[in-house]
């Protein structure tokens, strides 16, 4: 089922909009921004999950969250599962 679309007003530097238009064309601007927003939201959610994982109590035994390196690997694995071309 397609997502409902909403028109919004976006304020951005003119140079940024012009660069996007040169890259994808003005008729593909909305598609480009939608894709970019989805990518940014995914990264922010993973970052917040990682920060939350790093704040777990030491006595909590959660596989994959033992060290910062283990958490980073866990995040990479999740990204790869959801989008193999991400890495």
GUMI-370853 format. One line per 5 residues: number of its first residue (from 0); their letters; for each residue x, y, z of N, C-alpha, C. Coordinates in nm, 3 decimals. Layout:
// GUMI-370853
NUM) A) X:Y:Z:X:Y:Z:X:Y:Z; ...
END
This chain:
// GUMI-370853
0) XXXXX) 0.085:-0.118:0.000:0.000:0.000:0.000:0.089:0.124:0.000; 0.068:0.218:-0.091:0.152:0.339:-0.097:0.132:0.427:0.025; 0.238:0.497:0.060:0.232:0.591:0.172:0.154:0.715:0.131; 0.081:0.772:0.227:0.014:0.899:0.201:0.120:1.009:0.190; 0.104:1.096:0.096:0.200:1.204:0.076:0.147:1.333:0.139
5) XXXXX) 0.238:1.413:0.190:0.204:1.541:0.249:0.295:1.647:0.189; 0.236:1.756:0.151:0.316:1.868:0.100:0.369:1.946:0.220; 0.495:1.988:0.212:0.555:2.064:0.321:0.639:2.177:0.264; 0.665:2.273:0.346:0.749:2.387:0.307:0.887:2.363:0.367; 0.988:2.363:0.285:1.124:2.335:0.329:1.210:2.458:0.304
10) XXXXX) 1.283:2.499:0.406:1.376:2.611:0.390:1.517:2.553:0.392; 1.592:2.578:0.285:1.728:2.526:0.273:1.811:2.628:0.195; 1.943:2.621:0.213:2.028:2.713:0.137:2.007:2.695:-0.014; 1.999:2.806:-0.085:1.978:2.805:-0.230:2.081:2.717:-0.300; 2.207:2.727:-0.257:2.314:2.650:-0.321:2.288:2.500:-0.309
15) XXXXX) 2.234:2.457:-0.195:2.205:2.316:-0.174:2.095:2.269:-0.270; 1.989:2.348:-0.281:1.879:2.313:-0.372:1.928:2.310:-0.516; 2.009:2.409:-0.553:2.063:2.413:-0.690:2.151:2.292:-0.718; 2.229:2.251:-0.621:2.315:2.134:-0.640:2.232:2.008:-0.655; 2.128:1.994:-0.574:2.038:1.879:-0.587:1.974:1.879:-0.726
20) XXXXX) 1.926:1.995:-0.769:1.863:2.005:-0.901:1.961:1.968:-1.013; 2.087:2.011:-1.000:2.187:1.976:-1.102:2.211:1.825:-1.103; 2.209:1.766:-0.986:2.239:1.623:-0.973:2.124:1.536:-1.021; 2.002:1.564:-0.975:1.889:1.475:-1.006:1.779:1.542:-1.088; 1.784:1.674:-1.102:1.681:1.746:-1.176:1.570:1.792:-1.083
25) XXXXX) 1.508:1.906:-1.112:1.405:1.962:-1.024:1.283:1.871:-1.010; 1.254:1.789:-1.110:1.137:1.701:-1.102:1.162:1.581:-1.011; 1.285:1.555:-0.976:1.320:1.443:-0.886:1.360:1.493:-0.747; 1.344:1.621:-0.722:1.386:1.682:-0.595:1.316:1.617:-0.475; 1.185:1.602:-0.481:1.110:1.545:-0.368:1.155:1.401:-0.340
30) XXXXX) 1.172:1.325:-0.447:1.218:1.186:-0.431:1.356:1.182:-0.365; 1.444:1.271:-0.408:1.579:1.277:-0.353:1.575:1.312:-0.203; 1.497:1.415:-0.168:1.489:1.455:-0.028:1.423:1.347:0.058; 1.322:1.279:0.004:1.258:1.171:0.079:1.357:1.059:0.108; 1.435:1.021:0.008:1.536:0.917:0.028:1.642:0.962:0.129
35) XXXXX) 1.686:1.086:0.118:1.787:1.138:0.210:1.733:1.142:0.354; 1.609:1.184:0.370:1.549:1.188:0.503:1.537:1.048:0.562; 1.498:0.951:0.481:1.488:0.813:0.530:1.625:0.761:0.575; 1.728:0.789:0.497:1.863:0.746:0.535:1.907:0.812:0.665; 1.883:0.941:0.679:1.921:1.014:0.801:1.843:0.961:0.921
40) XXXXX) 1.714:0.936:0.906:1.634:0.883:1.018:1.686:0.746:1.062; 1.721:0.661:0.966:1.775:0.529:0.999:1.904:0.542:1.080; 1.995:0.632:1.034:2.122:0.652:1.107:2.097:0.705:1.247; 2.005:0.801:1.262:1.976:0.859:1.393:1.918:0.755:1.488; 1.829:0.671:1.438:1.770:0.566:1.522:1.878:0.468:1.568
45) XXXXX) 1.968:0.430:1.477:2.076:0.339:1.515:2.170:0.404:1.615; 2.200:0.532:1.595:2.287:0.604:1.687:2.225:0.609:1.827; 2.096:0.639:1.832:2.028:0.643:1.963:2.024:0.506:2.028; 2.002:0.402:1.948:2.001:0.266:2.003:2.139:0.231:2.058; 2.244:0.273:1.985:2.380:0.247:2.031:2.409:0.321:2.160
50) XXXXX) 2.370:0.447:2.166:2.391:0.525:2.290:2.317:0.461:2.407; 2.195:0.416:2.380:2.117:0.350:2.485:2.188:0.222:2.530; 2.238:0.146:2.432:2.307:0.022:2.465:2.431:0.049:2.550; 2.500:0.159:2.520:2.621:0.191:2.595:2.589:0.233:2.739; 2.465:0.270:2.765:2.429:0.314:2.900:2.364:0.203:2.982
55) XXXXX) 2.363:0.081:2.928:2.303:-0.030:3.003:2.389:-0.064:3.124; 2.327:-0.107:3.233:2.404:-0.145:3.352:2.500:-0.260:3.321; 2.615:-0.258:3.384:2.718:-0.359:3.359:2.671:-0.500:3.393; 2.583:-0.512:3.492:2.538:-0.645:3.532:2.439:-0.708:3.433; 2.391:-0.629:3.338:2.299:-0.680:3.238:2.380:-0.752:3.131
60) XXXXX) 2.354:-0.880:3.113:2.428:-0.960:3.016:2.350:-0.967:2.886; 2.386:-0.878:2.791:2.319:-0.875:2.661:2.423:-0.910:2.555; 2.405:-1.025:2.490:2.502:-1.066:2.388:2.516:-0.959:2.279; 2.642:-0.929:2.244:2.669:-0.830:2.141:2.686:-0.690:2.193; 2.661:-0.668:2.323:2.669:-0.534:2.380:2.774:-0.527:2.491
65) XXXXX) 2.868:-0.617:2.490:2.965:-0.624:2.598:3.065:-0.508:2.598; 3.102:-0.463:2.480:3.202:-0.356:2.466:3.156:-0.259:2.356; 3.216:-0.140:2.350:3.182:-0.049:2.240:3.207:-0.112:2.103; 3.313:-0.191:2.092:3.344:-0.257:1.964:3.236:-0.358:1.929; 3.186:-0.432:2.029:3.080:-0.530:2.005:2.951:-0.461:1.962
70) XXXXX) 2.923:-0.347:2.023:2.803:-0.272:1.984:2.816:-0.223:1.841; 2.934:-0.173:1.804:2.956:-0.127:1.667:2.935:-0.241:1.568; 2.985:-0.358:1.602:2.966:-0.475:1.515:2.818:-0.509:1.505; 2.747:-0.504:1.618:2.604:-0.533:1.621:2.530:-0.435:1.528; 2.565:-0.307:1.535:2.500:-0.206:1.451:2.530:-0.233:1.304
75) XXXXX) 2.657:-0.263:1.271:2.693:-0.294:1.132:2.615:-0.414:1.081; 2.603:-0.517:1.165:2.528:-0.637:1.125:2.381:-0.605:1.099; 2.322:-0.522:1.185:2.182:-0.483:1.166:2.168:-0.404:1.036; 2.260:-0.313:1.010:2.256:-0.235:0.885:2.266:-0.326:0.764; 2.357:-0.422:0.770:2.379:-0.514:0.658:2.254:-0.598:0.634
80) XXXXX) 2.190:-0.642:0.741:2.067:-0.720:0.727:1.956:-0.639:0.661; 1.946:-0.511:0.699:1.837:-0.428:0.646:1.869:-0.373:0.508; 1.997:-0.348:0.479:2.036:-0.294:0.350:2.181:-0.331:0.323; 2.205:-0.443:0.255:2.342:-0.490:0.232:2.431:-0.388:0.161; 2.375:-0.297:0.082:2.459:-0.197:0.014:2.497:-0.082:0.105
85) XX) 2.448:-0.079:0.228:2.476:0.031:0.324:2.624:0.037:0.359; 2.690:-0.077:0.365:2.831:-0.077:0.404:2.923:-0.095:0.286
END
